[in-house]
Amino acid sequence: MTLKDITKWHKGLSKVYAVGVWTIVGSFAYFQLTGGLKDLDSDQNKEEKVEDNKDSNQIIYKTEYTKSVVIYKKDFVPYTTRIYNFIQSFTGGPGSGDGPN
């Protein structure tokens, strides 16, 4: 690769970078001037947490366009708690499983 090829390559990538940066700056300015970002904070897009009395392990999140159902397993222990208890078993802290306190 010669010095001319390197300068051509550098100028080309500089132009691509400049177009990308100015696109982001221009989009931000456009949305600020037109108020397009204010629509994202409207009450229509906020989630509503609706609990169903049929199953206590089921939680439903409703929005204007979507409905998400989260079902928790019975006696589920999160992974972070499992890892914490595992580490505590080595240090002899609470929940170590060494027998009665």
C-alpha positions as CSV (number, residue, x, y, z in Angstrom):
1,M,0.0,0.0,0.0
2,T,1.5,3.3,-1.0
3,L,1.1,6.7,0.7
4,K,-1.4,7.9,-1.9
5,D,-3.6,4.8,-1.2
6,I,-3.5,5.4,2.5
7,T,-4.5,9.1,2.2
8,K,-7.4,8.1,-0.2
9,W,-8.6,5.5,2.3
10,H,-8.3,8.0,5.2
11,K,-10.2,10.7,3.3
12,G,-12.9,8.2,2.3
13,L,-13.5,7.0,5.8
14,S,-13.4,10.6,7.1
15,K,-16.3,11.4,4.7
16,V,-18.3,8.3,5.9
17,Y,-17.7,9.3,9.5
18,A,-18.7,13.0,8.8
19,V,-21.9,11.9,7.1
20,G,-22.8,9.7,10.1
21,V,-22.1,12.3,12.7
22,W,-24.1,15.0,10.8
23,T,-27.0,12.6,10.3
24,I,-27.2,12.1,14.0
25,V,-26.9,15.8,14.8
26,G,-29.4,16.7,12.1
27,S,-31.9,14.1,13.4
28,F,-31.6,15.3,16.9
29,A,-32.1,18.9,15.8
30,Y,-35.1,17.9,13.7
31,F,-36.8,16.1,16.5
32,Q,-36.1,18.9,19.0
33,L,-37.6,21.5,16.6
34,T,-40.7,19.5,15.6
35,G,-41.4,18.1,19.0
36,G,-41.2,14.5,17.9
37,L,-39.5,13.4,21.1
38,K,-42.4,14.7,23.2
39,D,-44.7,12.0,21.8
40,L,-42.5,9.3,23.3
41,D,-43.4,10.4,26.9
42,S,-47.2,10.4,26.3
43,D,-49.5,8.4,28.6
44,Q,-50.5,6.1,25.7
45,N,-47.1,4.4,25.7
46,K,-46.8,3.7,29.4
47,E,-47.3,0.2,30.6
48,E,-50.2,-0.8,32.9
49,K,-49.5,-3.6,35.3
50,V,-52.6,-5.7,35.6
51,E,-52.6,-8.6,38.0
52,D,-54.9,-11.5,37.2
53,N,-56.6,-13.1,40.1
54,K,-56.8,-16.5,38.4
55,D,-53.2,-17.3,38.9
56,S,-51.0,-15.6,41.4
57,N,-47.9,-16.5,39.4
58,Q,-49.1,-14.6,36.3
59,I,-48.6,-10.9,35.7
60,I,-50.0,-9.2,32.6
61,Y,-48.4,-5.9,31.3
62,K,-50.7,-4.1,28.8
63,T,-49.9,-1.2,26.5
64,E,-51.9,0.3,23.7
65,Y,-50.5,-2.1,21.1
66,T,-49.1,-5.1,23.1
67,K,-50.0,-7.5,25.9
68,S,-47.2,-9.3,27.7
69,V,-47.8,-12.2,30.1
70,V,-45.1,-13.1,32.6
71,I,-45.5,-16.4,34.3
72,Y,-43.4,-17.1,37.3
73,K,-42.6,-20.7,38.2
74,K,-43.7,-22.0,41.6
75,D,-40.8,-21.8,44.2
76,F,-38.5,-20.1,41.7
77,V,-35.2,-18.8,43.1
78,P,-33.5,-16.1,41.0
79,Y,-30.0,-16.9,39.7
80,T,-28.4,-14.1,41.7
81,T,-29.8,-15.5,44.9
82,R,-28.5,-19.0,44.0
83,I,-25.0,-17.6,43.3
84,Y,-25.1,-15.6,46.5
85,N,-26.1,-18.6,48.6
86,F,-23.4,-20.7,46.9
87,I,-20.7,-18.2,47.8
88,Q,-22.0,-17.9,51.3
89,S,-21.7,-21.6,51.7
90,F,-17.9,-21.3,51.3
91,T,-17.6,-18.3,53.7
92,G,-19.8,-19.8,56.4
93,G,-22.2,-17.0,56.3
94,P,-26.0,-17.3,56.9
95,G,-27.6,-19.9,54.8
96,S,-24.5,-22.0,54.6
97,G,-26.3,-25.3,55.2
98,D,-23.9,-26.5,57.9
99,G,-26.6,-27.5,60.2
100,P,-28.7,-25.8,62.9
101,N,-27.5,-22.5,64.2
